[in-house]
Amino acid sequence: MSLLADRAPALAPRRILIVRLSALGDVVLSSGLIPALKARWPEARLSWLVDAPAAPLLAHNPRLDELLVLPLGQWKQLWRSGRRLEAWRAFRTWARELRARQFDLVLDPQGLLKSGLCGWFSGAPLRVSLWPREGNQFFVHDCVRPAVPPGPERIISFEYCALAAAVGAPDFRLDLAVGQAPRQQAIQVMQEAGIQGRPVAILAPFTTRPQKHWLEERWPALGAALWEAGYQPVVLGGPGDREAADRIAGQEARLVNLTGRLKLDETVAAIAQSQLLIGVDTGLTHMGIALGLPTVALFGSTAPYLHAGTPRVQVLYKALPCSPCHRAPSCDGQFNCMRDLSIPEVMTAARQVVLAAGNATQAP
């Protein structure tokens, strides 16, 4: 029997730390740990350690007692500029302050070396990791290794649900909060862009890997189909996606391109103001799911989840013999798993998720 199995029934932590540093989508998908842990231990103080780029996703959550941002960028800058002693002192101060918080329980849903080290520096008497990699297991007391469910049963965030359940906190549901100031800014930007009078359909075409992309030329055509169905299609993405977004929007005048114009928490707010989201395996798609938005997810080289436990979400995925290939595609750039997802199929799924949300008048 594992240490966790022995101790979980009697756990009564006063201070809990979640260590999920990145990436954006995974921070969203593990956000269900917040309500799960709060429901199990409502009096406990709950903190989250995160990298700076993902911090805005958590900054407005009223159920999180403390947000800690790992100052890794500051340390790197000091080190690279030759101020290595200063970098070392800054790190030691951070580690000392982390330990002084006297966490009783650390949950590490990232399972990497750097997240394991962060948990270890906390000095917590119980540290639990998910699917450890890179030697992470040497810095925790126990590891949760959930079996990957068969395709039809692979529900969104199943691994994070398993981690929460392992410590006796099964009330897992994605928890993405919208700040008041970001909401006002998002509304203003959308109004200035002429978005009014129609339900909004967010298009999220961008990821960091080309094998996860849908064919670029299909996004303008999808936007046109959504317009004809009564929607205002809006392209969203980060600053690094502007060039591709300009190409897409340049092929369909009725597409509104807000790519790179909103901060991360403002992007969350813009999605929350919308009525439909269609996207690839990217953080914005997971945001739509977390916010309860009718969402169509286009998966190909990755298929981490095949349903979300709600008819408001549909995952479109062609299980070809070579898929999912993850980071090692073998199709010479053909990406047939994504090519086989047609615009009519996507529109049909969009109609179904909107109807499932009870918005019959807005069904495309």
DRENDO-1510 file (C-alpha; in Angstrom, 1 decimal, always signed):
<recs>
REC; n; res; u; v; w
REC; 1; MET; +0.0; +0.0; +0.0 .
REC; 2; SER; +1.3; +3.5; -0.9 .
REC; 3; LEU; +2.0; +6.2; +1.6 .
REC; 4; LEU; -0.9; +8.2; +0.1 .
REC; 5; ALA; -3.4; +5.4; +0.5 .
REC; 6; ASP; -2.4; +5.1; +4.2 .
REC; 7; ARG; -2.7; +8.9; +4.9 .
REC; 8; ALA; -5.4; +10.2; +2.5 .
REC; 9; PRO; -8.4; +9.3; +4.8 .
REC; 10; ALA; -6.9; +11.2; +7.7 .
REC; 11; LEU; -5.6; +14.2; +5.9 .
REC; 12; ALA; -6.5; +17.5; +7.4 .
REC; 13; PRO; -4.2; +20.1; +5.8 .
REC; 14; ARG; -4.3; +23.7; +6.9 .
REC; 15; ARG; -2.2; +25.0; +4.0 .
REC; 16; ILE; -2.2; +23.5; +0.5 .
REC; 17; LEU; -0.1; +24.3; -2.5 .
REC; 18; ILE; -0.8; +23.4; -6.1 .
REC; 19; VAL; +2.3; +23.5; -8.4 .
REC; 20; ARG; +1.2; +23.7; -12.0 .
REC; 21; LEU; +3.6; +26.2; -13.6 .
REC; 22; SER; +2.5; +25.9; -17.3 .
REC; 23; ALA; +1.2; +25.6; -20.0 .
REC; 24; LEU; -1.9; +27.7; -20.5 .
REC; 25; GLY; -4.2; +24.9; -21.5 .
REC; 26; ASP; -3.0; +22.6; -18.8 .
REC; 27; VAL; -3.4; +25.3; -16.1 .
REC; 28; VAL; -7.1; +25.6; -17.3 .
REC; 29; LEU; -7.6; +21.8; -17.3 .
REC; 30; SER; -6.1; +21.4; -13.8 .
REC; 31; SER; -8.2; +24.3; -12.4 .
REC; 32; GLY; -10.8; +21.9; -11.1 .
REC; 33; LEU; -8.4; +21.1; -8.3 .
REC; 34; ILE; -9.4; +24.5; -6.7 .
REC; 35; PRO; -13.1; +23.7; -6.1 .
REC; 36; ALA; -12.3; +20.0; -5.3 .
REC; 37; LEU; -9.8; +20.9; -2.6 .
REC; 38; LYS; -12.0; +23.8; -1.2 .
REC; 39; ALA; -15.0; +21.4; -1.0 .
REC; 40; ARG; -12.9; +18.8; +0.9 .
REC; 41; TRP; -11.1; +21.3; +3.2 .
REC; 42; PRO; -13.1; +24.5; +3.2 .
REC; 43; GLU; -11.0; +26.0; +6.0 .
REC; 44; ALA; -7.7; +25.3; +4.4 .
REC; 45; ARG; -5.6; +28.1; +2.8 .
REC; 46; LEU; -5.1; +27.2; -0.9 .
REC; 47; SER; -2.2; +28.6; -2.9 .
REC; 48; TRP; -1.1; +28.0; -6.5 .
REC; 49; LEU; +2.5; +28.4; -7.8 .
REC; 50; VAL; +2.5; +29.3; -11.5 .
REC; 51; ASP; +4.8; +30.7; -14.2 .
REC; 52; ALA; +4.2; +34.4; -15.0 .
REC; 53; PRO; +2.7; +33.9; -18.5 .
REC; 54; ALA; -0.1; +31.7; -17.1 .
REC; 55; ALA; -0.7; +33.8; -13.9 .
REC; 56; PRO; -3.6; +35.9; -15.4 .
REC; 57; LEU; -5.7; +32.7; -15.7 .
REC; 58; LEU; -5.8; +32.4; -11.9 .
REC; 59; ALA; -5.5; +36.0; -10.8 .
REC; 60; HIS; -9.2; +36.6; -10.6 .
REC; 61; ASN; -10.3; +33.4; -9.0 .
REC; 62; PRO; -12.0; +34.2; -5.6 .
REC; 63; ARG; -11.7; +30.6; -4.5 .
REC; 64; LEU; -7.9; +30.7; -4.6 .
REC; 65; ASP; -6.5; +32.3; -1.4 .
REC; 66; GLU; -3.0; +33.0; -2.8 .
REC; 67; LEU; -1.3; +33.1; -6.2 .
REC; 68; LEU; +2.4; +32.7; -6.2 .
REC; 69; VAL; +4.4; +33.5; -9.4 .
REC; 70; LEU; +7.7; +31.7; -9.9 .
REC; 71; PRO; +10.3; +34.4; -10.7 .
REC; 72; LEU; +12.2; +32.2; -13.0 .
REC; 73; GLY; +12.6; +34.9; -15.7 .
REC; 74; GLN; +14.1; +37.3; -13.1 .
REC; 75; TRP; +16.7; +34.7; -12.1 .
REC; 76; LYS; +17.6; +33.9; -15.7 .
REC; 77; GLN; +18.0; +37.5; -16.5 .
REC; 78; LEU; +20.4; +38.0; -13.5 .
REC; 79; TRP; +22.3; +34.9; -14.4 .
REC; 80; ARG; +22.7; +35.8; -18.1 .
REC; 81; SER; +23.8; +39.3; -17.3 .
REC; 82; GLY; +26.7; +38.0; -15.1 .
REC; 83; ARG; +25.1; +38.8; -11.8 .
REC; 84; ARG; +25.2; +35.2; -10.7 .
REC; 85; LEU; +25.6; +35.8; -7.0 .
REC; 86; GLU; +22.6; +38.1; -7.0 .
REC; 87; ALA; +20.6; +35.4; -8.9 .
REC; 88; TRP; +21.6; +32.9; -6.3 .
REC; 89; ARG; +20.6; +35.2; -3.4 .
REC; 90; ALA; +17.3; +35.9; -5.1 .
REC; 91; PHE; +16.6; +32.2; -5.4 .
REC; 92; ARG; +17.5; +31.5; -1.8 .
REC; 93; THR; +15.2; +34.3; -0.6 .
REC; 94; TRP; +12.4; +32.9; -2.7 .
REC; 95; ALA; +13.0; +29.3; -1.4 .
REC; 96; ARG; +13.1; +30.5; +2.2 .
REC; 97; GLU; +9.9; +32.5; +1.8 .
REC; 98; LEU; +8.2; +29.5; +0.2 .
REC; 99; ARG; +9.2; +27.2; +3.1 .
REC; 100; ALA; +8.1; +29.7; +5.6 .
REC; 101; ARG; +4.5; +29.3; +4.5 .
REC; 102; GLN; +4.5; +25.9; +6.1 .
REC; 103; PHE; +2.4; +24.0; +3.6 .
REC; 104; ASP; +1.0; +20.7; +4.8 .
REC; 105; LEU; +0.2; +19.3; +1.4 .
REC; 106; VAL; +1.6; +19.9; -2.1 .
REC; 107; LEU; -0.2; +18.6; -5.2 .
REC; 108; ASP; +2.0; +18.6; -8.4 .
REC; 109; PRO; -0.2; +18.0; -11.4 .
REC; 110; GLN; +2.6; +18.9; -13.8 .
REC; 111; GLY; +4.9; +16.0; -12.8 .
REC; 112; LEU; +8.1; +17.5; -14.2 .
REC; 113; LEU; +11.5; +18.0; -12.6 .
REC; 114; LYS; +11.0; +21.8; -12.1 .
REC; 115; SER; +7.6; +21.4; -10.5 .
REC; 116; GLY; +8.9; +18.6; -8.3 .
REC; 117; LEU; +11.8; +20.8; -7.1 .
REC; 118; CYS; +9.4; +23.6; -6.3 .
REC; 119; GLY; +7.3; +21.3; -4.2 .
REC; 120; TRP; +10.5; +19.9; -2.5 .
REC; 121; PHE; +11.7; +23.5; -1.7 .
REC; 122; SER; +8.4; +24.0; +0.1 .
REC; 123; GLY; +9.3; +21.4; +2.7 .
REC; 124; ALA; +5.7; +20.1; +2.9 .
REC; 125; PRO; +5.4; +16.8; +4.8 .
REC; 126; LEU; +3.3; +15.3; +2.0 .
REC; 127; ARG; +3.9; +16.0; -1.6 .
REC; 128; VAL; +2.0; +14.1; -4.3 .
REC; 129; SER; +2.7; +14.2; -8.0 .
REC; 130; LEU; +0.9; +13.1; -11.1 .
REC; 131; TRP; +2.6; +10.9; -13.7 .
REC; 132; PRO; +6.1; +11.8; -12.7 .
REC; 133; ARG; +8.7; +12.5; -15.4 .
REC; 134; GLU; +12.3; +13.7; -15.5 .
REC; 135; GLY; +13.1; +12.4; -12.1 .
REC; 136; ASN; +10.2; +14.2; -10.4 .
REC; 137; GLN; +9.4; +11.1; -8.3 .
REC; 138; PHE; +12.6; +11.6; -6.3 .
REC; 139; PHE; +11.2; +14.9; -4.9 .
REC; 140; VAL; +7.7; +13.7; -3.9 .
REC; 141; HIS; +6.3; +11.2; -1.3 .
REC; 142; ASP; +3.9; +9.5; -3.7 .
REC; 143; CYS; +2.8; +9.5; -7.3 .
REC; 144; VAL; -0.7; +9.1; -8.9 .
REC; 145; ARG; -0.5; +7.1; -12.2 .
REC; 146; PRO; -4.1; +7.0; -13.6 .
REC; 147; ALA; -4.6; +4.5; -16.4 .
REC; 148; VAL; -5.5; +6.2; -19.7 .
REC; 149; PRO; -9.2; +5.3; -20.3 .
REC; 150; PRO; -10.3; +3.8; -23.6 .
REC; 151; GLY; -11.1; +6.4; -26.3 .
REC; 152; PRO; -14.9; +6.7; -25.7 .
REC; 153; GLU; -14.3; +7.0; -21.9 .
REC; 154; ARG; -11.5; +9.5; -22.1 .
REC; 155; ILE; -13.2; +12.5; -20.4 .
REC; 156; ILE; -11.6; +15.9; -20.2 .
REC; 157; SER; -9.1; +16.3; -17.3 .
REC; 158; PHE; -9.4; +12.6; -16.3 .
REC; 159; GLU; -5.9; +12.6; -14.9 .
REC; 160; TYR; -6.4; +15.7; -12.8 .
REC; 161; CYS; -9.7; +14.2; -11.5 .
REC; 162; ALA; -7.7; +11.2; -10.5 .
REC; 163; LEU; -5.2; +13.3; -8.6 .
REC; 164; ALA; -7.9; +15.1; -6.7 .
REC; 165; ALA; -9.7; +11.8; -5.9 .
REC; 166; ALA; -6.4; +10.3; -4.6 .
REC; 167; VAL; -6.4; +12.8; -1.7 .
REC; 168; GLY; -10.1; +12.4; -1.1 .
REC; 169; ALA; -11.3; +15.5; -3.0 .
REC; 170; PRO; -13.6; +14.2; -5.8 .
REC; 171; ASP; -15.6; +17.3; -6.4 .
REC; 172; PHE; -13.6; +18.2; -9.5 .
REC; 173; ARG; -15.0; +20.8; -12.0 .
REC; 174; LEU; -13.1; +23.2; -14.2 .
REC; 175; ASP; -12.9; +26.6; -12.5 .
REC; 176; LEU; -12.0; +29.6; -14.7 .
REC; 177; ALA; -13.0; +33.0; -13.2 .
REC; 178; VAL; -13.5; +36.3; -15.2 .
REC; 179; GLY; -12.2; +39.5; -13.6 .
REC; 180; GLN; -14.4; +42.6; -13.7 .
REC; 181; ALA; -11.7; +44.9; -15.3 .
REC; 182; PRO; -10.8; +42.4; -18.0 .
REC; 183; ARG; -14.5; +41.9; -18.7 .
REC; 184; GLN; -15.0; +45.7; -19.2 .
REC; 185; GLN; -11.9; +45.9; -21.4 .
REC; 186; ALA; -12.9; +42.9; -23.6 .
REC; 187; ILE; -16.4; +44.4; -24.1 .
REC; 188; GLN; -14.9; +47.7; -25.1 .
REC; 189; VAL; -12.5; +46.2; -27.6 .
REC; 190; MET; -15.3; +44.0; -29.1 .
REC; 191; GLN; -17.6; +47.0; -29.4 .
REC; 192; GLU; -14.9; +49.1; -31.0 .
REC; 193; ALA; -14.3; +46.3; -33.5 .
REC; 194; GLY; -18.0; +46.5; -34.5 .
REC; 195; ILE; -19.1; +43.3; -32.8 .
REC; 196; GLN; -22.7; +43.9; -31.9 .
REC; 197; GLY; -26.1; +42.6; -32.8 .
REC; 198; ARG; -25.1; +39.0; -33.6 .
REC; 199; PRO; -24.1; +36.1; -31.4 .
REC; 200; VAL; -20.4; +35.7; -31.4 .
REC; 201; ALA; -18.5; +32.6; -32.6 .
REC; 202; ILE; -14.9; +32.5; -31.5 .
REC; 203; LEU; -12.4; +30.8; -33.8 .
REC; 204; ALA; -9.2; +29.5; -32.2 .
REC; 205; PRO; -7.0; +28.2; -35.0 .
REC; 206; PHE; -3.5; +28.5; -33.4 .
REC; 207; THR; -1.2; +26.2; -31.5 .
REC; 208; THR; +2.5; +25.8; -31.2 .
REC; 209; ARG; +2.7; +22.7; -33.4 .
REC; 210; PRO; +1.7; +22.6; -37.1 .
REC; 211; GLN; +0.4; +19.0; -36.8 .
REC; 212; LYS; -2.4; +20.3; -34.4 .
REC; 213; HIS; -3.6; +22.9; -36.9 .
REC; 214; TRP; -6.7; +22.6; -39.1 .
REC; 215; LEU; -6.1; +23.6; -42.7 .
REC; 216; GLU; -5.6; +27.4; -42.8 .
REC; 217; GLU; -7.8; +27.9; -45.8 .
REC; 218; ARG; -10.8; +26.3; -44.1 .
REC; 219; TRP; -11.0; +28.9; -41.4 .
REC; 220; PRO; -12.2; +31.8; -43.7 .
REC; 221; ALA; -14.7; +29.4; -45.3 .
REC; 222; LEU; -15.9; +28.4; -41.8 .
REC; 223; GLY; -16.2; +32.0; -40.9 .
REC; 224; ALA; -18.4; +32.7; -43.9 .
REC; 225; ALA; -20.6; +29.7; -43.1 .
REC; 226; LEU; -21.0; +31.0; -39.5 .
REC; 227; TRP; -21.9; +34.5; -40.8 .
REC; 228; GLU; -24.5; +33.0; -43.1 .
REC; 229; ALA; -25.9; +31.2; -40.1 .
REC; 230; GLY; -26.3; +34.4; -38.2 .
REC; 231; TYR; -23.0; +34.6; -36.2 .
REC; 232; GLN; -20.3; +37.1; -36.0 .
REC; 233; PRO; -17.1; +35.1; -36.4 .
REC; 234; VAL; -14.1; +36.4; -34.4 .
REC; 235; VAL; -10.5; +35.1; -34.6 .
REC; 236; LEU; -8.6; +35.0; -31.3 .
REC; 237; GLY; -5.0; +34.2; -30.6 .
REC; 238; GLY; -1.8; +35.6; -29.0 .
REC; 239; PRO; +0.7; +38.2; -30.3 .
REC; 240; GLY; +2.7; +35.5; -32.0 .
REC; 241; ASP; -0.3; +34.4; -34.1 .
REC; 242; ARG; -0.9; +37.8; -35.8 .
REC; 243; GLU; +0.7; +37.0; -39.1 .
REC; 244; ALA; -1.4; +33.8; -39.6 .
REC; 245; ALA; -4.5; +35.5; -38.3 .
REC; 246; ASP; -4.0; +38.4; -40.8 .
REC; 247; ARG; -3.8; +35.8; -43.6 .
REC; 248; ILE; -7.0; +34.1; -42.5 .
REC; 249; ALA; -9.0; +37.4; -41.9 .
REC; 250; GLY; -7.7; +38.7; -45.2 .
REC; 251; GLN; -9.6; +36.0; -47.1 .
REC; 252; GLU; -13.0; +36.7; -45.4 .
REC; 253; ALA; -14.0; +40.4; -44.9 .
REC; 254; ARG; -16.7; +39.4; -42.4 .
REC; 255; LEU; -14.2; +37.9; -40.0 .
REC; 256; VAL; -13.2; +40.2; -37.1 .
REC; 257; ASN; -9.6; +39.7; -36.1 .
REC; 258; LEU; -8.8; +40.4; -32.5 .
REC; 259; THR; -5.6; +38.3; -32.4 .
REC; 260; GLY; -3.0; +39.9; -30.2 .
REC; 261; ARG; -5.3; +42.7; -29.1 .
REC; 262; LEU; -6.3; +41.3; -25.8 .
REC; 263; LYS; -4.3; +40.3; -22.7 .
REC; 264; LEU; -4.7; +36.8; -21.5 .
REC; 265; ASP; -7.4; +37.5; -18.8 .
REC; 266; GLU; -9.1; +39.8; -21.3 .
REC; 267; THR; -9.2; +36.9; -23.8 .
REC; 268; VAL; -10.9; +34.8; -21.2 .
REC; 269; ALA; -13.4; +37.6; -20.7 .
REC; 270; ALA; -14.0; +37.8; -24.5 .
REC; 271; ILE; -14.7; +34.1; -24.7 .
REC; 272; ALA; -17.1; +34.4; -21.7 .
REC; 273; GLN; -19.0; +37.1; -23.7 .
REC; 274; SER; -19.4; +34.7; -26.7 .
REC; 275; GLN; -22.0; +32.1; -27.6 .
REC; 276; LEU; -19.8; +29.5; -29.5 .
REC; 277; LEU; -16.2; +28.5; -29.8 .
REC; 278; ILE; -14.6; +26.3; -32.4 .
REC; 279; GLY; -10.9; +25.6; -32.0 .
REC; 280; VAL; -8.0; +23.1; -32.2 .
REC; 281; ASP; -6.2; +21.5; -29.2 .
REC; 282; THR; -5.1; +24.8; -27.7 .
REC; 283; GLY; -5.6; +26.8; -24.5 .
REC; 284; LEU; -8.4; +28.9; -25.8 .
REC; 285; THR; -10.5; +25.8; -26.7 .
REC; 286; HIS; -10.0; +24.6; -23.1 .
REC; 287; MET; -11.1; +28.0; -21.8 .
REC; 288; GLY; -14.3; +27.7; -23.7 .
REC; 289; ILE; -15.0; +24.3; -22.2 .
REC; 290; ALA; -14.1; +25.6; -18.7 .
REC; 291; LEU; -16.5; +28.6; -19.1 .
REC; 292; GLY; -19.4; +26.3; -20.2 .
REC; 293; LEU; -19.4; +27.7; -23.7 .
REC; 294; PRO; -20.8; +25.5; -26.5 .
REC; 295; THR; -17.5; +24.3; -27.9 .
REC; 296; VAL; -16.3; +22.2; -30.9 .
REC; 297; ALA; -12.7; +20.9; -30.5 .
REC; 298; LEU; -10.8; +19.7; -33.5 .
REC; 299; PHE; -8.3; +17.1; -32.5 .
REC; 300; GLY; -5.8; +15.2; -34.7 .
REC; 301; SER; -2.2; +14.5; -33.8 .
REC; 302; THR; -3.2; +14.8; -30.1 .
REC; 303; ALA; -6.3; +13.3; -28.6 .
REC; 304; PRO; -5.9; +13.8; -24.9 .
REC; 305; TYR; -9.7; +13.8; -24.3 .
REC; 306; LEU; -12.6; +12.6; -26.5 .
REC; 307; HIS; -15.5; +14.0; -24.6 .
REC; 308; ALA; -16.3; +16.5; -21.8 .
REC; 309; GLY; -19.2; +14.8; -20.0 .
REC; 310; THR; -21.6; +17.3; -21.5 .
REC; 311; PRO; -23.4; +17.7; -24.8 .
REC; 312; ARG; -22.3; +21.3; -24.9 .
REC; 313; VAL; -18.9; +20.1; -26.1 .
REC; 314; GLN; -18.1; +17.9; -29.0 .
REC; 315; VAL; -14.6; +16.6; -29.9 .
REC; 316; LEU; -14.1; +15.8; -33.6 .
REC; 317; TYR; -11.3; +13.3; -34.0 .
REC; 318; LYS; -10.5; +10.9; -36.8 .
REC; 319; ALA; -8.8; +7.8; -35.3 .
REC; 320; LEU; -6.4; +7.1; -38.2 .
REC; 321; PRO; -3.9; +4.2; -37.9 .
REC; 322; CYS; -1.1; +6.7; -37.3 .
REC; 323; SER; -2.9; +8.9; -34.8 .
REC; 324; PRO; -2.4; +10.2; -32.3 .
REC; 325; CYS; +1.2; +10.8; -33.3 .
REC; 326; HIS; +1.9; +13.6; -30.8 .
REC; 327; ARG; +5.3; +15.2; -31.6 .
REC; 328; ALA; +6.3; +12.6; -34.2 .
REC; 329; PRO; +4.1; +12.9; -37.3 .
REC; 330; SER; +4.7; +10.3; -40.0 .
REC; 331; CYS; +2.6; +11.7; -42.8 .
REC; 332; ASP; +5.2; +14.0; -44.4 .
REC; 333; GLY; +3.1; +17.1; -43.6 .
REC; 334; GLN; -0.2; +15.8; -45.0 .
REC; 335; PHE; -1.9; +15.9; -41.6 .
REC; 336; ASN; -4.8; +13.8; -42.9 .
REC; 337; CYS; -6.3; +13.5; -39.4 .
REC; 338; MET; -7.1; +17.2; -39.6 .
REC; 339; ARG; -7.7; +17.3; -43.3 .
REC; 340; ASP; -10.5; +14.8; -42.9 .
REC; 341; LEU; -12.5; +17.2; -40.7 .
REC; 342; SER; -14.8; +18.9; -43.1 .
REC; 343; ILE; -16.5; +22.3; -42.8 .
REC; 344; PRO; -20.0; +20.7; -43.0 .
REC; 345; GLU; -19.0; +18.3; -40.2 .
REC; 346; VAL; -17.8; +21.1; -38.0 .
REC; 347; MET; -21.0; +23.2; -38.7 .
REC; 348; THR; -23.2; +20.2; -37.8 .
REC; 349; ALA; -21.3; +19.8; -34.5 .
REC; 350; ALA; -21.6; +23.5; -33.8 .
REC; 351; ARG; -25.4; +23.3; -34.3 .
REC; 352; GLN; -25.6; +20.4; -31.9 .
REC; 353; VAL; -23.6; +21.9; -29.1 .
REC; 354; VAL; -25.6; +25.2; -29.3 .
REC; 355; LEU; -28.9; +23.3; -29.2 .
REC; 356; ALA; -27.6; +21.2; -26.3 .
REC; 357; ALA; -27.0; +24.5; -24.4 .
REC; 358; GLY; -30.7; +25.4; -24.9 .
REC; 359; ASN; -30.1; +28.1; -27.4 .
REC; 360; ALA; -32.3; +26.9; -30.2 .
REC; 361; THR; -32.7; +30.4; -31.6 .
REC; 362; GLN; -28.9; +30.7; -32.0 .
REC; 363; ALA; -28.3; +27.3; -33.6 .
REC; 364; PRO; -26.2; +27.8; -36.8 .
</recs>
